[in-house]
């Protein structure tokens, strides 16, 4: 991520049991997460059903 870059998180209603954790972070915080992401210990889930283009955001949250 570029310095002063932006991360956008959009979440809809969660139907199945889930853990949602949202933080404000900086580059140093994200670099600390990198080894966990690279090793697979932490896996980001964008959408288990697939990717929606930004133009279909409302449809993706339906």
N, C-alpha and C positions, 0 to 999 in steps of 0.2 A: 504494500500500500504506500502511496506517496505521502510525504509529510503533510499533515493537515488534511489528509484525504478523508472521505466520508464512508461510513458503513451504514447501510439502510437495512432495517429489520422490519418485516411486515408479517404479523401473525394473525390468523383468524381464530375462530373458536376451536378449541381442542376437544375432540370427542372422546378419544382414547386417553387412558392415563398417560401423562407426560410430565416432564420436568422442563420448565422454561426459565432461563436465566439470562437476564439482559443487564449489561453493564456499559458504562462509558469507559472506553479504554484509549490508550495511546500506543504509539509504536513499540515502546519498550514492553508493555503488557502483551501485545500480540506476538512479539519475538519470543517471549517466554513460553507461549503456547505452541510455538512451531514444532519443538521436538515431539510433543504429544500428538499433534496432527500428523506429522511425518511418520511416526511409528504406528499409527492406527489406534492408539490408546484412546484418543478422542476423535469422534467422527462428526463432522458438521452435517446436519440434516436440513437441507433446503426444503425439499418437499418429497416425501417418499413416493408420491404418486407421479412425479415427473416435474419438469420445468415449465413454468408459464412465462411467456414474454411479458414485459412491463405493460404493454398495451392491453393485456388481458388480466390485470391485477384483480379487478373486482370479480371476474369469473373464477379466478384461482382461489379466492377466499370464500366462494359460495359453497 
